[in-house]
Structures are given as C-alpha cells and as structure tokens.
Amino acid sequence: MKLKNMRLTVEQACDMLFRGKSNVPTAAAKCGLSKKEMFIVFSKYAKKIPLTDDAWKGDIMLGWPWA
C-alpha cells in the first residue's frame, strides 16, 4: 500500500500504528495532528481494542535468534 502523498483519517492512522505499519510522527503528519495529539488519540484507540488469550495462541514457534 503506497501512502506517500495520501492524507489519512485519524482512524486509519491509528489502525496502521496498531498493526505496526507506521510510526507516530509519520502518522501524525499524514493526518494533520501534532505528535502529542497523535500519542493521545492512539492511546485511547489502543485501550478500546480488546485483547484476549486467543490472540496469542498462534505465536507458538520461536523465531531467530531464539529458536
């Protein structure tokens, strides 16, 4: 997904941050917020997403260098 010059909504930016596809300064710039505002908004966004024990069951194999 090429997002070089694309303007993002706050929800799209938070989703990309949550999935590890962006960093806070870049996401903030793409949706017109300051870094501090993006940190606050993302913190609220991440708190709303439930984390269950089932979310970690697929992570059973160790990767390099721990394997």
N, C-alpha and C positions, 0 to 999 in steps of 0.2 A: 504494500500500500504506500503510494508516494504522496507525502503530505507537505512537500516543501513550501508551497505558497498558499496552502489551503487554510482557511480560518476555521477553527473548531468551536463547537459549543462546549460549555463547561462540562456537561455530562460526558461527551466524547473524550475530552481531555482526561477526566478522572478515570474513565474506563481504560484508556491507554496507560495511565500511570499504574493502575491496579494490576494490569496484566504485564507490566514491566516493559512496555514498548516505547516509553518516553521517560524523560526526567522532568522534574518540576519546573526549572527555568524555561525549558523549551515549551512545555505545555502551557505555562503561564503566558508566554509571548504569543503563542498561537491563538489564545482566546482573549487576549487583551486585558489580562489581570496582572497585578504585581506578584512577585514570588511569595510574599507573605500571605496575600489573599488566596493564592492557589494552595498553599500549605493548609490553610484553614478549611477551605472548601473540600480538599481531598481528604482531610482528616475526618470530616463529617461524613463524606461519601463512604469511606472505608469502614467506619463504625456501623453503617446501616447494612452492610453485606454480612449475612450470617456465615459463620464458619462451623462446619460440622466435622465430626470424626471421620465421616466417609470421604471428605475432601482429601485426606492424607493416605487413604488405603492404597492408592495407585503408586505411591512412592515407596516401593519395597526394595528396589535394587540400588545399591550404592554406585555412584559414578566415579570416574577418575578424579582425583588421585586416591580416593578412599577404598576403592574396590581391590 
